[in-house]
Amino acid sequence: MPKPYTPNDKLSQKAKAEGYRARSIYKLKELDEKFKLLKSGMTVLDLGAAPGSWLQYAIERVGPKGIVIGIDLQEIEPIEGVDTFKEDITKIEEINKILNSQQRFENRCPRADIILSDLAPSTSGIKDVDQWKSIELSQAVVKIAKDHLKPGGTCVMKVLRGADFDEFLKELKKEWKNVKTAQVKASRDRSKEIYILLNG
Ligand SMILES: C[S@@+](CC[C@H](N)C(=O)[O-])C[C@H]1O[C@@H](n2cnc3c(N)ncnc32)[C@H](O)[C@@H]1O
């Protein structure tokens, strides 16, 4: 059974007390602790990044030598050391324009060591439609990863599990050397939310 939605649950309170913008921080922290994802000096691209708790955590972990870029449909309040852009990640040409404008990143190559996606579609309330929208967003993330991830880099993305999930995973396994899945304790609804890790 899904956990009931309680806006002021313990993790939301903890996030607030620790200065993070969302309880989602603990999902990334859990994945980072398990898979050793983020290291000093890395370039991180976060897709679907608002309000920004993953960006806050990422910049802490990569430090001043790292680059952290966040993109979302919604405006992201500034975070020191982080570049943010308001764009729809399914508009691949616009995303390419943002990421290929190297001057923005001090002429350093903006290819990412890691691409993160906690993207969540706006929900229709119809389970199958929402799960399909989540797969569509994930397909856009994979396209971006193909163009903007360094060789050997890692892509971590949230997907809502549904009827099309197994087929999607099967396709990914044809194209990527390593494909793993993980669930996190911090998810409100672990029966639906799953993270896919791609590498190679
Ligand atoms: C669960 S929130 C991300 C929370 C974030 N990881 C954090 O810790 O603050 C999901 C985000 O996906 C964004 N999103 C959904 N569809 C999008 C799209 N097509 N392009 C860009 N962002 C999108 C939403 O605007 C929302 O901010």
The ligand as an ORCA input file, in Angstrom:
! r2SCAN-3c Opt
* xyz 0 1
  C       9.796     16.153     -7.899
  S      10.184     17.674     -8.645
  C      11.945     17.715     -8.531
  C      12.445     18.000     -7.133
  C      13.936     18.277     -7.118
  N      14.709     17.063     -7.357
  C      14.348     18.843     -5.782
  O      14.988     18.099     -5.029
  O      14.071     20.007     -5.493
  C       9.923     17.348    -10.346
  C      10.159     18.525    -11.265
  O      10.065     18.083    -12.623
  C       9.734     19.262    -13.369
  N       9.318     18.926    -14.733
  C       8.266     18.156    -15.120
  N       8.216     18.086    -16.457
  C       9.257     18.814    -16.934
  C       9.742     19.115    -18.243
  N       9.121     18.666    -19.342
  N      10.849     19.894    -18.364
  C      11.470     20.376    -17.259
  N      11.057     20.114    -15.997
  C       9.963     19.363    -15.832
  C       8.638     19.885    -12.548
  O       8.481     21.251    -12.875
  C       9.157     19.668    -11.109
  O       9.808     20.810    -10.622
*
